Amino acid sequence: MTTHAFAKVGGFRLRPTMPEIGPIYPTVVTTGCEKFDRFAKTVNLSGDGKDVWIFDVDDTLLSFLPYCKIHGFGIQVLKSKGFRNWGMQGKVPALQASLSLYNQLRQLGFTIILLTGRPEYLRNMTNTNLHYAGYTNWERLILREPFDEGISALEYKSGRRKQLEDEGYRIHGCSGDQWSDLLGYPMARRTFKLPNPMYYAP
């Protein structure tokens, strides 16, 4: 039972075969990120470092699509163990449209916070992989703590957003590939759902 490739929490469901969106997935993501960028340029930032954009990590910033490509987008049956082991190498590439958006948001002056369902013990590997993929200078990387065991992805992520708001952060945008990255109270001013034809985490 995993929320995605790594965390042993929640209800990760890897689709054994890829739907038709697989081969056109990068184009769909690029179109979405361009819309996110247009919204970001309309935000009046205060300059106090409290204007935040939150990103999920797996299949939002980093892409497991190459693993699925190796397996023919479902011509071969996808197995969660192989999916997880491929990710544990620490060389998952950037989702290029998200990397471009990430850099644009930093240039605009947004504070970037990464909120992932990966467990805390994978912090060093996650940091290394993010830098390998080209991501730098985020404000905070939030991972699941042991006391988060057993709660849903939606409850975990909305709870962390509440903590950020309590610290005075203003969450303008939130990008994720799962609805559980985005829903729950509080929500960002605008939420941005990226497609994920590979797995579902409630």
Salt bridges, closest charged atoms under 4 A:
ASP37 OD2 - LYS41 NZ 3.18
ASP48 OD1 - ARG170 NH2 2.63
ASP51 OD1 - ARG170 NE 2.96
ASP51 OD1 - HIS172 NE2 2.70
ASP56 OD1 - LYS157 NZ 2.87
ASP58 OD2 - HIS4 ND1 3.41
ASP58 OD1 - ARG118 NH2 2.61
GLU120 OE2 - ARG123 NE 2.63
ASP148 OD2 - ARG160 NH2 2.50
ASP166 OD1 - LYS162 NZ 2.92
GLU167 OE1 - ARG140 NH2 2.91
ASP181 OD1 - LYS157 NZ 2.73
